[in-house]
Amino acid sequence: MRSMLYSKIHRARITGTQLDYEGSVAIAPELLQQADILPHEEVHILNVNNGARFTTYAIRGQSGQIELRGAAARLAMPGDIVIILTYHQMSEEEALLRTPKILYVDENNRIKPPNTASA
């Protein structure tokens, strides 16, 4: 089995933080659905602004929301740009055939077409 990139939300913006929470990242429901991320699924978050990389779990947020909660709230500030990744275990045969789901979002965390995305 290989651990392969399954989905990616590219350059989302942190909309808020809540330190006094048991922990997670609230992600807009439309992003969860399109990236095929389930509530309570492990996600890896890469903060483009400060280089922090951490793991937490996803919960359903409100439209446009990317909010860090609990200890993760100390690793980003509202406005920071993040990349949210999921990985799945799959056989080598599956890995060779699968293309990860990659979502590009604008400054309001709305999905935009890939051809308008900046890397």
C-alpha positions as CSV (number, residue, x, y, z in Angstrom):
1,M,0.0,0.0,0.0
2,R,1.1,3.5,-0.7
3,S,0.0,6.8,0.9
4,M,-1.0,9.0,-1.9
5,L,-2.3,12.5,-2.2
6,Y,-6.1,12.2,-2.5
7,S,-7.3,15.8,-2.4
8,K,-6.0,19.3,-2.2
9,I,-7.6,22.7,-1.5
10,H,-5.1,25.1,-2.8
11,R,-4.4,28.6,-1.3
12,A,-7.5,28.9,0.9
13,R,-7.6,31.8,3.3
14,I,-8.0,31.4,7.1
15,T,-11.2,33.2,8.0
16,G,-10.9,32.9,11.8
17,T,-9.4,31.1,14.8
18,Q,-10.9,29.8,18.1
19,L,-8.4,28.8,20.6
20,D,-10.9,27.6,23.3
21,Y,-12.3,24.7,21.3
22,E,-11.4,21.0,21.5
23,G,-9.6,21.1,18.1
24,S,-10.2,20.9,14.4
25,V,-10.5,22.9,11.2
26,A,-14.0,24.1,10.1
27,I,-14.1,23.9,6.3
28,A,-16.9,25.3,4.1
29,P,-19.4,22.5,3.2
30,E,-19.0,23.2,-0.6
31,L,-15.2,22.7,-0.3
32,L,-15.6,19.5,1.8
33,Q,-18.0,18.1,-0.8
34,Q,-16.0,19.0,-3.9
35,A,-12.7,17.8,-2.4
36,D,-14.3,14.6,-1.1
37,I,-13.3,15.3,2.5
38,L,-15.5,13.7,5.2
39,P,-16.2,15.3,8.6
40,H,-13.7,14.0,11.1
41,E,-11.2,13.0,8.3
42,E,-7.6,13.7,8.9
43,V,-6.3,16.7,7.0
44,H,-2.8,18.2,6.7
45,I,-2.5,21.9,6.6
46,L,0.4,23.9,5.2
47,N,0.6,27.6,6.1
48,V,2.1,29.5,3.2
49,N,2.6,32.6,5.3
50,N,4.7,31.1,8.2
51,G,5.8,27.7,7.0
52,A,3.8,25.8,9.7
53,R,2.7,22.3,8.8
54,F,0.3,20.4,11.0
55,T,-2.4,17.7,11.1
56,T,-5.9,17.9,12.5
57,Y,-9.4,16.8,11.4
58,A,-12.0,18.4,9.3
59,I,-15.5,19.5,10.5
60,R,-18.3,21.1,8.6
61,G,-18.1,24.9,8.7
62,Q,-20.1,27.7,7.1
63,S,-20.0,28.8,3.5
64,G,-16.6,30.4,2.7
65,Q,-15.2,29.4,6.1
66,I,-11.7,28.0,6.9
67,E,-11.4,28.4,10.7
68,L,-8.7,26.8,12.9
69,R,-9.8,25.7,16.3
70,G,-8.1,24.4,19.4
71,A,-4.3,24.2,19.4
72,A,-4.1,24.6,15.6
73,A,-5.5,28.2,16.1
74,R,-2.0,29.2,17.3
75,L,-0.5,28.2,13.9
76,A,-2.2,30.7,11.7
77,M,-3.9,34.1,11.7
78,P,-7.0,35.3,9.8
79,G,-5.9,36.1,6.2
80,D,-3.1,33.5,6.1
81,I,-3.0,31.4,3.0
82,V,-3.1,27.6,3.5
83,I,-3.0,24.4,1.5
84,I,-5.3,21.6,2.9
85,L,-4.3,18.1,1.9
86,T,-5.7,14.6,2.4
87,Y,-3.9,11.3,1.8
88,H,-5.3,7.9,1.3
89,Q,-3.8,4.4,1.4
90,M,-4.1,2.6,-2.0
91,S,-2.5,-0.2,-3.9
92,E,0.2,0.7,-6.4
93,E,-2.3,-0.2,-9.2
94,E,-4.8,2.3,-7.8
95,A,-2.2,4.9,-7.3
96,L,-1.0,4.7,-10.9
97,L,-4.6,5.3,-12.2
98,R,-5.8,7.9,-9.8
99,T,-5.6,11.7,-10.2
100,P,-6.0,13.7,-7.0
101,K,-8.9,16.1,-6.7
102,I,-7.4,19.6,-6.6
103,L,-9.6,22.7,-5.9
104,Y,-8.4,26.2,-6.5
105,V,-10.1,28.9,-4.5
106,D,-10.2,32.7,-4.6
107,E,-9.7,35.1,-1.7
108,N,-13.2,34.3,-0.4
109,N,-12.6,30.5,-0.5
110,R,-14.9,30.1,-3.5
111,I,-14.0,27.5,-6.0
112,K,-12.5,28.9,-9.2
113,P,-11.6,27.1,-12.5
114,P,-8.0,25.7,-12.5
115,N,-7.0,27.8,-15.6
116,T,-7.5,31.0,-13.5
117,A,-5.4,29.7,-10.6
118,S,-2.0,31.1,-9.8
119,A,0.4,28.6,-8.4
